[in-house]
Amino acid sequence: MNALNERQLQVHVPIVAWLLMITNGLLVVSFLLIMALTLGGPAHLLMGALAFPALMFALTIPGLIAGFGLHAHKPWARMLGVVGAALDVAGFVYAYTLGNIDLLGVVAGAVFGLYAIFVLAQNTVTAPRHA
């Protein structure tokens, strides 16, 4: 698929990189904070209380790494970015099914994820040449 030309990709790939870094970075911090605050709870509730934030934390790591890789123009970051964006969408949908976020959050996450997948699925997305 080549819906975007090379010049358009020079604009959109850095946007996707920053979006991946910012959104996944904020999610990592928030899930770490939730896990830290949960550790003071009763022991019999600890496993259930830590399961969701730990899973969501694990789902954000590929997107965060992909954002830094795309920003540094690494060739492996394109595929990892697609995986990270798909995991972000899956995480938003899962959080919605648990009642942790509302429908607007799912829609916003899905729009971001589909935008990132659309941009990174272009055949011409490669590491930019430095002149």
N, C-alpha and C positions, 0 to 999 in steps of 0.2 A: 504494500500500500504506500503510495506517495502522494498524499493529499497536501502536504506542505513542502515547499521548496527549501533549498539550503539556507537561504537568507532568513526565512521564517523560523527554521529550526534553530538558528543562532540566537533567536529571541526566546523561543519557547522552552528549549532544553534547560537553560539556566533558571527560568521561572520554575520548572518542575523540580530542579535540584533544590532550590531554596524552599519550595513548598514541602518537599520531602524532609528536609532538614528541620524546618520550623515545626511542622505538625508532629512529626515523630519525636523530635526532641522534647516538645511540650508534653506529649503523651508519656514518654519515658520518665520525665521528672514527676508528673502527676501520679503515675502508677507506683513509682518508688516511694513517693510520699504516702500514698494510701497504704502500701505494704508496711512502711515504718510505723504509721499510726495504728495499724491493725495489730502489730506485735504486742501491744499492751493489753490485748483482750484476753478473755478466758481461754484456757487451753483446749477445751472441748469444742470451741467454735473457731479456733485458729485455722484449721485446715480448710474449711469451707470459706472462710473470710479471705484467705490468701489465694485461693485457686483462681478466681477471676482476674485480679490485678496481675498475678504472675503470668497467666496465659496472655493477657493483653500486652504486658511488657515484652514477652518473647516475640509477639507478632510485630512489634514496632521496630525491633532491631534491624531486620533486613532493609526496611525503608530508610532508616537513619543512615546506615552504611552506604546505601545506594545514593542518597542525597549528597554525601561527602564525595563519593566516587564520581558522580556526574559533575559536581563542581570542579573536581580536579581533572576532568576529561579522561577518566579511565575507561577502557573499552568494555570491561566486565560489568560496569555499573548500569548499562542499558538494560540488560536482562534482569539483573537484581532489582532495578527500579520497577520493572513490570511486576515482578513477584511481590515486591514491597507494597506497591499500589493495590494489587489484588488482595493481599493480606489486610491492608487497611480497610478496604471495602468490606471484607468478610468480618473484620473486627467490629466495625460500626453496626453491621447487621446483627451480629451476635449480641452486642451490647443492647441493641433495640429489643431483641427477643427476651432479654433478661429484665427489661424495663429500666435500664440504667441511663438511657438517653431517649430523647423524643424523636419524632419523625423528621423534624427539620434537621437534626444532627445527622441522621442517616442519609437524607437527601444531599446535604452539603458534603458529607464524606464520599458519597457515591459520585457526585459531580467531579470532585477533586480526583478521585481514583480513576474514573473514566477518562478525564482529561490527561492525566499522567500516562495512562496506558496508550491512549491515542497518539500522544506525542512520541513516546518511546518505541512504539510499534512501527514507526516510519522506517522504510528501507534505507533512507539516506542518513539516518542518525549514526554518526560515527564520531570519533574523537576529532575535534576541530584542529585544523593545521595551524600551527603558529608561524607567522611570517617573520 
